[in-house]
Amino acid sequence: MSSKKDWFTDWFNTKYYHILYQHRDDYEAQVFMNNLVRFLNISKGSSILDLACGKGRHSIYLNTLGYNVTGADLSINSIKHASLSKNESLNFIVQDMRLPFPFKKDVVFNLFTSFGYFADDQEDIRVLENIKNCLNKDGVAVLDYLNVTKAIKNLVAEEEVTLDGIVFKITKEVKNGFIIKKIEFTAEDGYHSYFERVKCLDLAYFESYVAKAGLKIKHCFGDYNLNGFDIEKSNRLILVLE
Ligand SMILES: C[S@@+](CC[C@H](N)C(=O)[O-])C[C@H]1O[C@@H](n2cnc3c(N)ncnc32)[C@H](O)[C@@H]1O
């Protein structure tokens, strides 16, 4: 693991990340979770790890559906926020996904592009191994990534988005196998510059990653309504792993 502060430690821990991504809301999470638990036929009382849970929009809803949920995330601020919703069957922990989990679960979710951040492929594979080792027998994992093929084809090199009175200047490029998004803005506390960097992982790449971690792709969907994956049209690449 790199010792200096990584981009994903900084950016996701800011309030500005949540302002920029406010459209990724509870409603989107609930539609997706309803479809997924129905498809996977997850019985009430099952244990679920929401890995890289952010402020817990999926965890909190899954808990209302009758599951025992643990949300884990690296962002101390997000876990603090999520923990306000804690109860007997819903808890949140700060944990780096590259470290093994101290428990076993029936289901592990990794949702909304919470993967592909690390420069070293071995670290991504380690995350998949951690997921595998965390699963009970007959457990299932779901990894919800972007469809990099479509994202690259439709990449908007430069745009400005105004949200909550902040003008975010966003530039995107593909470099060394990563989609890099630079985010610049001036807020009440001055000028900020952050970036996001996600690996160009397509289905073929995932097949080899997943196999290295001892998992198999059982199903592949292209959106939160669980329509089939279409490399040209789908926005998401959602993998059900066993
Ligand atoms: C794109 S956000 C998605 C959050 C949440 N799943 C959602 O849908 O709202 C990615 C999340 O991954 C978390 N994250 C980044 N690197 C991580 C790591 N190494 N270990 C655990 N969580 C990490 C971030 O803090 C952030 O909350």
The ligand as an SDF file (V2000), in Angstrom:
LIG
                    3D

 27 29  0  0  0  0  0  0  0  0999 V2000
  -17.8140    6.5170   -5.8110 C   0  0  0  0  0  0  0  0  0  0  0  0
  -17.9270    6.4210   -4.0820 S   0  0  0  0  0  0  0  0  0  0  0  0
  -19.2810    5.3320   -3.8540 C   0  0  0  0  0  0  0  0  0  0  0  0
  -19.8670    5.3700   -2.4800 C   0  0  0  0  0  0  0  0  0  0  0  0
  -21.1310    4.5080   -2.2520 C   0  0  0  0  0  0  0  0  0  0  0  0
  -20.9190    3.1170   -2.6260 N   0  0  0  0  0  0  0  0  0  0  0  0
  -22.2980    5.0790   -2.9950 C   0  0  0  0  0  0  0  0  0  0  0  0
  -22.7770    4.4760   -3.9480 O   0  0  0  0  0  0  0  0  0  0  0  0
  -22.7640    6.1700   -2.6250 O   0  0  0  0  0  0  0  0  0  0  0  0
  -16.5110    5.4600   -3.7030 C   0  0  0  0  0  0  0  0  0  0  0  0
  -16.3030    5.1710   -2.2240 C   0  0  0  0  0  0  0  0  0  0  0  0
  -15.1410    4.3370   -2.0860 O   0  0  0  0  0  0  0  0  0  0  0  0
  -14.4780    4.6880   -0.8930 C   0  0  0  0  0  0  0  0  0  0  0  0
  -13.0870    4.2190   -0.9630 N   0  0  0  0  0  0  0  0  0  0  0  0
  -12.1010    4.6900   -1.7550 C   0  0  0  0  0  0  0  0  0  0  0  0
  -10.9780    3.9980   -1.5700 N   0  0  0  0  0  0  0  0  0  0  0  0
  -11.2490    3.0750   -0.6230 C   0  0  0  0  0  0  0  0  0  0  0  0
  -10.4760    2.0620    0.0040 C   0  0  0  0  0  0  0  0  0  0  0  0
   -9.1990    1.8890   -0.3160 N   0  0  0  0  0  0  0  0  0  0  0  0
  -11.0650    1.2860    0.9320 N   0  0  0  0  0  0  0  0  0  0  0  0
  -12.3730    1.4770    1.2810 C   0  0  0  0  0  0  0  0  0  0  0  0
  -13.1620    2.4260    0.7080 N   0  0  0  0  0  0  0  0  0  0  0  0
  -12.6090    3.2060   -0.2300 C   0  0  0  0  0  0  0  0  0  0  0  0
  -14.5920    6.1960   -0.8780 C   0  0  0  0  0  0  0  0  0  0  0  0
  -14.3230    6.7530    0.3830 O   0  0  0  0  0  0  0  0  0  0  0  0
  -16.0250    6.4060   -1.3850 C   0  0  0  0  0  0  0  0  0  0  0  0
  -16.9320    6.4740   -0.3060 O   0  0  0  0  0  0  0  0  0  0  0  0
  1  2  1  0
  2  3  1  0
  2 10  1  0
  3  4  1  0
  4  5  1  0
  5  6  1  0
  5  7  1  0
  7  8  2  0
  7  9  1  0
 10 11  1  0
 11 12  1  0
 11 26  1  0
 12 13  1  0
 13 14  1  0
 13 24  1  0
 14 15  1  0
 14 23  1  0
 15 16  2  0
 16 17  1  0
 17 18  1  0
 17 23  2  0
 18 19  1  0
 18 20  2  0
 20 21  1  0
 21 22  2  0
 22 23  1  0
 24 25  1  0
 24 26  1  0
 26 27  1  0
M  CHG  2   2   1   9  -1
M  END
$$$$
